Amino acid sequence: MKKVIKNAIHGMQTGVVLGLLISLFFNYLCGSNHYYPSSPQFSEYFAHPLNAILISIILWAIIGLLFSLGAAVFEIENWSLLKRTIINFFIYYLGFTPLAIIAGWFPINPYYLISFTITFILVYVIMWLVNVTISRHQVKKINKRIKER
C-alpha cells in the first residue's frame, strides 16, 4: 500500500512538472505575451487567471496520477503481456480523453476526437515499442551476465 501511495504522489508531482513545462513550451512557441496554462479558450472560462492556473495544476496532477496508476497494471505478473497492454491502453485512453477535453486541448467534436484517438494510438504504440526494445535489451544483458558466471 505504501508503494502505491508513493507512486501516486510521484505521478502527481511528475504530472504537474510536465504540465508546467509543456505549457511554457507552447506559450513560447506561440509567442504569447501572457501565460496560458492551457488553450486561451480554456483560460477564458475563468473570471480570474489564477483560477485557470489552479485548475490546470489539478488536471496535470490527475493526469500524472492516472499514468502512474495505469503503469501498475504491468506489475501484475499472472496476466499476459497482451492483457496488461490492452487494459493499460484503455485505462490511459478512457482516463486521459475526458481530462484532455476538460483541459481544453480539443473541442468535443467527432473530427477532433478521431484525430486525438489516432494520435493517441500512434504515440501509445511508439512508446510501447520503445519500452519493449529497452526491456529486451535489459533481458539480453542479464542473460549475458548469467552465462559469464
C-alpha positions in Angstrom: 0.0 0.0 0.0 2.9 2.3 0.8 4.3 1.7 -2.6 1.0 2.6 -4.3 0.8 5.9 -2.4 4.4 6.7 -3.1 3.9 6.0 -6.8 0.6 8.1 -6.8 2.3 11.1 -5.2 5.3 10.8 -7.6 2.9 10.5 -10.5 1.1 13.7 -9.5 4.3 15.6 -9.0 5.6 14.5 -12.4 2.2 15.4 -14.0 2.4 18.9 -12.6 6.0 19.5 -13.6 5.5 18.1 -17.1 2.2 20.1 -17.5 4.0 23.3 -16.5 7.0 22.6 -18.8 4.8 21.7 -21.8 2.5 24.8 -21.2 5.6 27.0 -21.0 7.0 25.5 -24.2 3.7 26.1 -26.1 3.5 29.7 -24.7 7.0 30.4 -26.0 6.3 28.6 -29.3 3.1 30.7 -29.9 4.9 33.9 -29.0 2.4 34.7 -26.2 2.9 37.8 -24.1 0.7 36.2 -21.3 0.9 32.8 -19.7 -1.8 30.4 -20.6 -1.8 27.1 -18.7 -3.8 25.6 -21.5 -5.5 27.0 -24.6 -6.6 30.7 -24.4 -10.2 29.4 -24.8 -9.8 27.3 -21.6 -8.5 30.3 -19.7 -11.5 32.4 -20.8 -13.8 30.1 -18.8 -12.4 31.7 -15.6 -13.0 35.1 -14.3 -9.6 35.2 -12.7 -6.4 34.0 -14.5 -5.1 32.3 -11.3 -8.2 30.0 -11.3 -7.2 28.8 -14.7 -3.7 28.0 -13.4 -5.1 26.3 -10.3 -7.5 24.1 -12.3 -4.7 23.3 -14.8 -2.4 22.2 -11.9 -5.2 20.0 -10.6 -5.7 18.5 -14.0 -2.0 17.9 -14.5 -1.8 16.2 -11.1 -4.8 13.9 -12.0 -3.2 13.1 -15.4 0.1 12.2 -13.6 -1.9 10.1 -11.2 -3.7 8.3 -14.0 -0.5 7.4 -15.8 1.3 6.3 -12.7 -1.5 4.1 -11.5 -2.1 2.8 -15.1 1.5 1.7 -15.2 0.9 -0.5 -12.2 -1.0 -2.9 -14.5 2.3 -4.1 -15.8 3.3 -5.2 -12.3 0.5 -7.9 -12.3 2.7 -10.9 -13.1 -0.1 -13.5 -13.6 -1.5 -11.6 -16.6 -0.1 -12.0 -20.1 1.7 -9.1 -21.6 -1.1 -8.7 -24.2 -3.8 -8.5 -21.4 -1.7 -6.0 -19.5 -1.1 -3.8 -22.6 -4.8 -3.8 -23.6 -6.0 -2.9 -20.1 -3.3 -0.3 -19.7 -4.2 1.2 -23.1 -7.9 1.5 -22.1 -7.1 2.9 -18.6 -5.0 5.6 -20.3 -7.3 6.3 -23.2 -10.6 6.4 -21.2 -9.0 8.4 -18.4 -7.0 10.8 -20.4 -9.5 11.7 -23.1 -12.0 13.4 -20.8 -9.2 15.1 -18.9 -7.9 16.5 -22.3 -11.3 17.7 -23.2 -11.8 19.4 -19.8 -8.3 21.0 -20.2 -9.5 22.5 -23.5 -6.9 20.7 -25.6 -9.6 19.9 -28.2 -13.3 20.5 -28.5 -16.0 17.9 -28.3 -16.3 17.2 -32.0 -16.2 13.9 -33.9 -13.3 15.2 -36.2 -11.2 16.2 -33.2 -12.0 13.1 -31.2 -11.0 10.9 -34.1 -7.8 12.9 -34.7 -7.0 12.7 -31.0 -7.7 9.0 -30.9 -5.4 8.3 -33.9 -2.6 10.5 -32.4 -3.1 8.8 -29.0 -2.8 5.3 -30.6 0.3 6.2 -32.5 2.0 7.7 -29.5 1.0 4.7 -27.4 2.3 2.2 -29.9 5.6 4.1 -30.3 6.1 4.3 -26.6 5.2 0.6 -26.2 7.7 -0.4 -28.9 10.4 1.7 -27.2 9.7 0.0 -23.8 9.7 -3.5 -25.4 13.0 -2.7 -27.1 14.5 -1.5 -23.8 13.2 -4.5 -21.9 14.6 -6.9 -24.5 18.0 -5.2 -24.3 17.9 -5.5 -20.5 17.0 -9.2 -20.6 19.8 -9.9 -23.0 22.2 -8.0 -20.7 21.0 -10.1 -17.7 21.3 -13.3 -19.7 24.8 -12.4 -20.7 25.8 -11.8 -17.1 24.3 -15.1 -16.1 26.2 -17.0 -18.8 29.5 -15.3 -17.7 29.2 -16.8 -14.2 
